[in-house]
Amino acid sequence: MIISRRLLDLRKQKKLSQYRLAELSGVSQSFISDIENGNKTLTVDTLEKICIGLGISLAGFFSENTDIGLSEDLNNLLQEAQKLTPPQIIKLTEFIKTLIN
């Protein structure tokens, strides 16, 4: 997998400009452009920020079958959930299961 191409494809699928992805991720637009053009390499931390901006997980970035067509509400929920600690994630998961049942 070519990281630069994957980022470009995901950004276009989400219908995000480089500028908007920069706003959502906290990574500069020029850096995103450099990554997509193959002029810069990513750290895991930076890629994680970009994934948050895209509304996907880090694992989802590397999955060819990632469904990135999430609604804005689900993207917002995902972004907030990624800030939780592991015990908080467990509690949130349990809570969501009670809502479903």
SEGUVO-47331 format. One record per atom (N, C-alpha, C, O): x, y, z; atom name; residue number from 0; residue in one letter. Coordinates in pm, whole numbers. Example, Ala and Ser with C-alpha at 12.3 -4.5 7.8 and 13.67 -1.06 7.14 Angstrom:
REM residues 2
((1319; -569; 780); N; 0; a)
((1230; -450; 780); CA; 0; a)
((1320; -330; 780); C; 0; a)
((1424; -332; 846); O; 0; a)
((1285; -225; 708); N; 1; s)
((1367; -106; 714); CA; 1; s)
((1290; 3; 787); C; 1; s)
((1341; 114; 804); O; 1; s)
This chain:
REM residues 101
((84; -117; 0); N; 0; m)
((0; 0; 0); CA; 0; m)
((89; 124; 0); C; 0; m)
((185; 134; 76); O; 0; m)
((56; 216; -86); N; 1; i)
((126; 343; -91); CA; 1; i)
((47; 443; -6); C; 1; i)
((-67; 477; -38); O; 1; i)
((109; 488; 102); N; 2; i)
((42; 574; 199); CA; 2; i)
((-11; 702; 135); C; 2; i)
((-124; 743; 160); O; 2; i)
((72; 763; 51); N; 3; s)
((31; 890; -11); CA; 3; s)
((-95; 871; -96); C; 3; s)
((-185; 955; -92); O; 3; s)
((-100; 764; -170); N; 4; r)
((-215; 737; -256); CA; 4; r)
((-339; 703; -173); C; 4; r)
((-450; 746; -205); O; 4; r)
((-318; 626; -67); N; 5; r)
((-430; 590; 20); CA; 5; r)
((-492; 714; 84); C; 5; r)
((-614; 726; 91); O; 5; r)
((-407; 805; 130); N; 6; l)
((-457; 928; 190); CA; 6; l)
((-537; 1008; 89); C; 6; l)
((-646; 1056; 119); O; 6; l)
((-484; 1023; -30); N; 7; l)
((-553; 1098; -136); CA; 7; l)
((-688; 1034; -167); C; 7; l)
((-790; 1104; -177); O; 7; l)
((-690; 903; -182); N; 8; d)
((-815; 832; -213); CA; 8; d)
((-919; 849; -103); C; 8; d)
((-1035; 877; -130); O; 8; d)
((-876; 833; 23); N; 9; l)
((-970; 847; 134); CA; 9; l)
((-1023; 989; 145); C; 9; l)
((-1142; 1011; 169); O; 9; l)
((-935; 1085; 127); N; 10; r)
((-978; 1226; 136); CA; 10; r)
((-1080; 1257; 29); C; 10; r)
((-1180; 1325; 55); O; 10; r)
((-1057; 1210; -93); N; 11; k)
((-1151; 1235; -202); CA; 11; k)
((-1283; 1161; -180); C; 11; k)
((-1389; 1215; -210); O; 11; k)
((-1277; 1040; -128); N; 12; q)
((-1399; 965; -100); CA; 12; q)
((-1483; 1036; 5); C; 12; q)
((-1606; 1032; -1); O; 12; q)
((-1418; 1101; 100); N; 13; k)
((-1489; 1176; 203); CA; 13; k)
((-1530; 1315; 155); C; 13; k)
((-1596; 1390; 227); O; 13; k)
((-1490; 1347; 32); N; 14; k)
((-1522; 1478; -28); CA; 14; k)
((-1468; 1593; 58); C; 14; k)
((-1537; 1692; 83); O; 14; k)
((-1344; 1578; 101); N; 15; l)
((-1278; 1679; 181); CA; 15; l)
((-1166; 1745; 100); C; 15; l)
((-1091; 1677; 31); O; 15; l)
((-1158; 1874; 109); N; 16; s)
((-1042; 1943; 51); CA; 16; s)
((-925; 1924; 147); C; 16; s)
((-943; 1885; 262); O; 16; s)
((-806; 1949; 98); N; 17; q)
((-690; 1943; 186); CA; 17; q)
((-705; 2043; 301); C; 17; q)
((-670; 2014; 415); O; 17; q)
((-759; 2158; 269); N; 18; y)
((-778; 2262; 370); CA; 18; y)
((-873; 2214; 480); C; 18; y)
((-845; 2232; 599); O; 18; y)
((-985; 2152; 441); N; 19; r)
((-1084; 2105; 540); CA; 19; r)
((-1026; 1991; 623); C; 19; r)
((-1048; 1985; 744); O; 19; r)
((-952; 1900; 559); N; 20; l)
((-890; 1792; 634); CA; 20; l)
((-789; 1848; 733); C; 20; l)
((-776; 1798; 845); O; 20; l)
((-719; 1951; 693); N; 21; a)
((-624; 2016; 784); CA; 21; a)
((-697; 2072; 906); C; 21; a)
((-650; 2058; 1019); O; 21; a)
((-810; 2135; 884); N; 22; e)
((-890; 2189; 995); CA; 22; e)
((-935; 2078; 1089); C; 22; e)
((-928; 2092; 1211); O; 22; e)
((-982; 1967; 1032); N; 23; l)
((-1036; 1857; 1111); CA; 23; l)
((-928; 1779; 1186); C; 23; l)
((-953; 1724; 1293); O; 23; l)
((-808; 1775; 1129); N; 24; s)
((-702; 1692; 1186); CA; 24; s)
((-599; 1768; 1268); C; 24; s)
((-529; 1708; 1350); O; 24; s)
((-589; 1897; 1246); N; 25; g)
((-485; 1974; 1314); CA; 25; g)
((-349; 1960; 1249); C; 25; g)
((-247; 1996; 1309); O; 25; g)
((-346; 1906; 1128); N; 26; v)
((-222; 1894; 1050); CA; 26; v)
((-230; 1997; 940); C; 26; v)
((-335; 2013; 878); O; 26; v)
((-122; 2068; 913); N; 27; s)
((-127; 2177; 817); CA; 27; s)
((-162; 2128; 676); C; 27; s)
((-130; 2016; 637); O; 27; s)
((-229; 2216; 602); N; 28; q)
((-268; 2183; 464); CA; 28; q)
((-144; 2156; 379); C; 28; q)
((-146; 2066; 295); O; 28; q)
((-40; 2232; 399); N; 29; s)
((82; 2212; 318); CA; 29; s)
((146; 2077; 349); C; 29; s)
((202; 2013; 259); O; 29; s)
((139; 2032; 475); N; 30; f)
((194; 1902; 509); CA; 30; f)
((111; 1790; 447); C; 30; f)
((166; 1692; 397); O; 30; f)
((-21; 1806; 449); N; 31; i)
((-108; 1707; 384); CA; 31; i)
((-77; 1700; 235); C; 31; i)
((-69; 1591; 178); O; 31; i)
((-60; 1814; 173); N; 32; s)
((-23; 1818; 31); CA; 32; s)
((109; 1747; 6); C; 32; s)
((122; 1669; -88); O; 32; s)
((207; 1775; 92); N; 33; d)
((339; 1710; 77); CA; 33; d)
((329; 1559; 93); C; 33; d)
((396; 1484; 22); O; 33; d)
((246; 1514; 186); N; 34; i)
((227; 1369; 205); CA; 34; i)
((166; 1308; 79); C; 34; i)
((216; 1208; 27); O; 34; i)
((58; 1369; 30); N; 35; e)
((-12; 1315; -88); CA; 35; e)
((78; 1315; -211); C; 35; e)
((63; 1230; -298); O; 35; e)
((170; 1409; -219); N; 36; n)
((262; 1416; -333); CA; 36; n)
((387; 1332; -313); C; 36; n)
((476; 1330; -398); O; 36; n)
((394; 1263; -199); N; 37; g)
((508; 1176; -174); CA; 37; g)
((634; 1250; -131); C; 37; g)
((744; 1194; -136); O; 37; g)
((620; 1375; -90); N; 38; n)
((736; 1455; -52); CA; 38; n)
((769; 1448; 96); C; 38; n)
((878; 1489; 137); O; 38; n)
((678; 1399; 176); N; 39; k)
((698; 1386; 321); CA; 39; k)
((654; 1247; 365); C; 39; k)
((572; 1183; 300); O; 39; k)
((710; 1203; 475); N; 40; t)
((667; 1078; 535); CA; 40; t)
((593; 1110; 665); C; 40; t)
((609; 1217; 723); O; 40; t)
((515; 1015; 708); N; 41; l)
((429; 1034; 826); CA; 41; l)
((485; 964; 949); C; 41; l)
((547; 858; 939); O; 41; l)
((461; 1024; 1063); N; 42; t)
((477; 952; 1188); CA; 42; t)
((343; 890; 1221); C; 42; t)
((240; 928; 1164); O; 42; t)
((343; 795; 1310); N; 43; v)
((217; 732; 1351); CA; 43; v)
((126; 836; 1416); C; 43; v)
((5; 835; 1394); O; 43; v)
((185; 925; 1495); N; 44; d)
((104; 1029; 1562); CA; 44; d)
((34; 1119; 1461); C; 44; d)
((-84; 1151; 1478); O; 44; d)
((105; 1159; 1356); N; 45; t)
((45; 1246; 1255); CA; 45; t)
((-62; 1170; 1177); C; 45; t)
((-168; 1225; 1147); O; 45; t)
((-35; 1045; 1143); N; 46; l)
((-133; 965; 1072); CA; 46; l)
((-259; 947; 1156); C; 46; l)
((-370; 948; 1104); O; 46; l)
((-241; 930; 1285); N; 47; e)
((-355; 915; 1374); CA; 47; e)
((-441; 1042; 1373); C; 47; e)
((-564; 1033; 1371); O; 47; e)
((-379; 1159; 1375); N; 48; k)
((-452; 1285; 1367); CA; 48; k)
((-529; 1295; 1236); C; 48; k)
((-645; 1337; 1234); O; 48; k)
((-466; 1256; 1128); N; 49; i)
((-532; 1260; 997); CA; 49; i)
((-650; 1163; 994); C; 49; i)
((-755; 1195; 938); O; 49; i)
((-632; 1047; 1053); N; 50; c)
((-742; 950; 1059); CA; 50; c)
((-861; 1006; 1137); C; 50; c)
((-976; 985; 1099); O; 50; c)
((-833; 1077; 1244); N; 51; i)
((-941; 1141; 1320); CA; 51; i)
((-1015; 1239; 1229); C; 51; i)
((-1138; 1244; 1228); O; 51; i)
((-939; 1318; 1154); N; 52; g)
((-999; 1412; 1060); CA; 52; g)
((-1082; 1343; 952); C; 52; g)
((-1183; 1397; 907); O; 52; g)
((-1039; 1224; 912); N; 53; l)
((-1113; 1148; 812); CA; 53; l)
((-1231; 1072; 873); C; 53; l)
((-1317; 1022; 801); O; 53; l)
((-1233; 1063; 1005); N; 54; g)
((-1341; 990; 1072); CA; 54; g)
((-1324; 840; 1065); C; 54; g)
((-1423; 766; 1065); O; 54; g)
((-1199; 794; 1059); N; 55; i)
((-1171; 650; 1056); CA; 55; i)
((-1066; 618; 1160); C; 55; i)
((-998; 707; 1212); O; 55; i)
((-1053; 490; 1191); N; 56; s)
((-951; 447; 1284); CA; 56; s)
((-819; 431; 1210); C; 56; s)
((-814; 428; 1087); O; 56; s)
((-712; 421; 1287); N; 57; l)
((-581; 397; 1228); CA; 57; l)
((-581; 263; 1154); C; 57; l)
((-526; 251; 1045); O; 57; l)
((-643; 163; 1215); N; 58; a)
((-653; 32; 1149); CA; 58; a)
((-735; 44; 1021); C; 58; a)
((-704; -21; 921); O; 58; a)
((-839; 127; 1024); N; 59; g)
((-922; 146; 906); CA; 59; g)
((-846; 208; 791); C; 59; g)
((-878; 182; 674); O; 59; g)
((-746; 288; 821); N; 60; f)
((-665; 348; 715); CA; 60; f)
((-597; 240; 632); C; 60; f)
((-585; 253; 510); O; 60; f)
((-554; 134; 699); N; 61; f)
((-481; 28; 631); CA; 61; f)
((-572; -83; 578); C; 61; f)
((-524; -176; 512); O; 61; f)
((-700; -74; 606); N; 62; s)
((-795; -174; 557); CA; 62; s)
((-851; -130; 423); C; 62; s)
((-903; -19; 410); O; 62; s)
((-841; -214; 326); N; 63; e)
((-893; -183; 193); CA; 63; e)
((-1045; -180; 191); C; 63; e)
((-1105; -122; 100); O; 63; e)
((-1109; -242; 291); N; 64; n)
((-1254; -252; 293); CA; 64; n)
((-1319; -153; 389); C; 64; n)
((-1432; -173; 432); O; 64; n)
((-1248; -47; 423); N; 65; t)
((-1301; 49; 518); CA; 65; t)
((-1424; 118; 461); C; 65; t)
((-1422; 172; 351); O; 65; t)
((-1531; 114; 539); N; 66; d)
((-1651; 189; 503); CA; 66; d)
((-1636; 328; 561); C; 66; d)
((-1656; 348; 681); O; 66; d)
((-1602; 424; 477); N; 67; i)
((-1580; 559; 528); CA; 67; i)
((-1702; 647; 504); C; 67; i)
((-1694; 769; 521); O; 67; i)
((-1812; 587; 465); N; 68; g)
((-1932; 664; 439); CA; 68; g)
((-2014; 688; 565); C; 68; g)
((-2137; 681; 560); O; 68; g)
((-1949; 716; 676); N; 69; l)
((-2021; 740; 800); CA; 69; l)
((-2087; 876; 798); C; 69; l)
((-2038; 970; 734); O; 69; l)
((-2198; 886; 868); N; 70; s)
((-2265; 1014; 879); CA; 70; s)
((-2180; 1108; 962); C; 70; s)
((-2088; 1066; 1032); O; 70; s)
((-2210; 1235; 954); N; 71; e)
((-2136; 1334; 1032); CA; 71; e)
((-2150; 1308; 1181); C; 71; e)
((-2055; 1325; 1257); O; 71; e)
((-2270; 1266; 1224); N; 72; d)
((-2293; 1235; 1365); CA; 72; d)
((-2203; 1121; 1412); C; 72; d)
((-2144; 1127; 1520); O; 72; d)
((-2194; 1015; 1331); N; 73; l)
((-2108; 903; 1369); CA; 73; l)
((-1961; 941; 1365); C; 73; l)
((-1883; 896; 1449); O; 73; l)
((-1922; 1025; 1269); N; 74; n)
((-1783; 1074; 1266); CA; 74; n)
((-1752; 1152; 1392); C; 74; n)
((-1645; 1136; 1450); O; 74; n)
((-1845; 1237; 1435); N; 75; n)
((-1825; 1315; 1557); CA; 75; n)
((-1814; 1224; 1679); C; 75; n)
((-1730; 1244; 1766); O; 75; n)
((-1900; 1123; 1684); N; 76; l)
((-1896; 1027; 1794); CA; 76; l)
((-1762; 954; 1797); C; 76; l)
((-1702; 937; 1903); O; 76; l)
((-1716; 912; 1681); N; 77; l)
((-1588; 843; 1671); CA; 77; l)
((-1474; 932; 1718); C; 77; l)
((-1386; 887; 1791); O; 77; l)
((-1475; 1057; 1676); N; 78; q)
((-1370; 1150; 1716); CA; 78; q)
((-1366; 1167; 1867); C; 78; q)
((-1259; 1171; 1927); O; 78; q)
((-1483; 1179; 1929); N; 79; e)
((-1489; 1194; 2074); CA; 79; e)
((-1448; 1064; 2144); C; 79; e)
((-1377; 1068; 2244); O; 79; e)
((-1492; 951; 2092); N; 80; a)
((-1460; 822; 2154); CA; 80; a)
((-1310; 794; 2150); C; 80; a)
((-1258; 727; 2239); O; 80; a)
((-1241; 844; 2049); N; 81; q)
((-1097; 821; 2040); CA; 81; q)
((-1019; 895; 2149); C; 81; q)
((-899; 871; 2166); O; 81; q)
((-1084; 983; 2220); N; 82; k)
((-1019; 1057; 2330); CA; 82; k)
((-1032; 982; 2462); C; 82; k)
((-971; 1022; 2562); O; 82; k)
((-1111; 875; 2464); N; 83; l)
((-1138; 803; 2588); CA; 83; l)
((-1024; 709; 2626); C; 83; l)
((-947; 664; 2542); O; 83; l)
((-1017; 681; 2755); N; 84; t)
((-922; 582; 2805); CA; 84; t)
((-981; 442; 2780); C; 84; t)
((-1101; 429; 2757); O; 84; t)
((-897; 338; 2783); N; 85; p)
((-952; 203; 2764); CA; 85; p)
((-1066; 167; 2859); C; 85; p)
((-1164; 108; 2814); O; 85; p)
((-1058; 199; 2990); N; 86; p)
((-1173; 168; 3077); CA; 86; p)
((-1299; 246; 3037); C; 86; p)
((-1410; 194; 3047); O; 86; p)
((-1282; 369; 2993); N; 87; q)
((-1397; 448; 2949); CA; 87; q)
((-1459; 388; 2822); C; 87; q)
((-1581; 389; 2806); O; 87; q)
((-1376; 337; 2735); N; 88; i)
((-1426; 273; 2612); CA; 88; i)
((-1510; 150; 2647); C; 88; i)
((-1614; 126; 2587); O; 88; i)
((-1463; 73; 2744); N; 89; i)
((-1539; -45; 2787); CA; 89; i)
((-1675; -3; 2842); C; 89; i)
((-1777; -65; 2808); O; 89; i)
((-1678; 100; 2925); N; 90; k)
((-1804; 148; 2981); CA; 90; k)
((-1897; 202; 2873); C; 90; k)
((-2018; 179; 2876); O; 90; k)
((-1840; 275; 2777); N; 91; l)
((-1921; 328; 2667); CA; 91; l)
((-1979; 215; 2583); C; 91; l)
((-2096; 221; 2544); O; 91; l)
((-1900; 115; 2557); N; 92; t)
((-1947; -1; 2480); CA; 92; t)
((-2062; -70; 2553); C; 92; t)
((-2162; -106; 2491); O; 92; t)
((-2047; -88; 2683); N; 93; e)
((-2154; -149; 2762); CA; 93; e)
((-2280; -64; 2758); C; 93; e)
((-2391; -117; 2745); O; 93; e)
((-2264; 68; 2768); N; 94; f)
((-2379; 158; 2763); CA; 94; f)
((-2450; 149; 2628); C; 94; f)
((-2572; 142; 2622); O; 94; f)
((-2375; 149; 2521); N; 95; i)
((-2433; 140; 2387); CA; 95; i)
((-2510; 11; 2372); C; 95; i)
((-2618; 9; 2312); O; 95; i)
((-2455; -99; 2425); N; 96; k)
((-2526; -227; 2417); CA; 96; k)
((-2659; -222; 2491); C; 96; k)
((-2755; -285; 2448); O; 96; k)
((-2666; -148; 2602); N; 97; t)
((-2794; -137; 2673); CA; 97; t)
((-2895; -56; 2593); C; 97; t)
((-3015; -82; 2600); O; 97; t)
((-2847; 40; 2516); N; 98; l)
((-2938; 118; 2431); CA; 98; l)
((-2996; 34; 2318); C; 98; l)
((-3111; 53; 2279); O; 98; l)
((-2916; -57; 2266); N; 99; i)
((-2957; -140; 2153); CA; 99; i)
((-3057; -247; 2197); C; 99; i)
((-3151; -278; 2125); O; 99; i)
((-3035; -301; 2316); N; 100; n)
((-3121; -411; 2363); CA; 100; n)
((-3249; -363; 2417); C; 100; n)
((-3332; -444; 2461); O; 100; n)
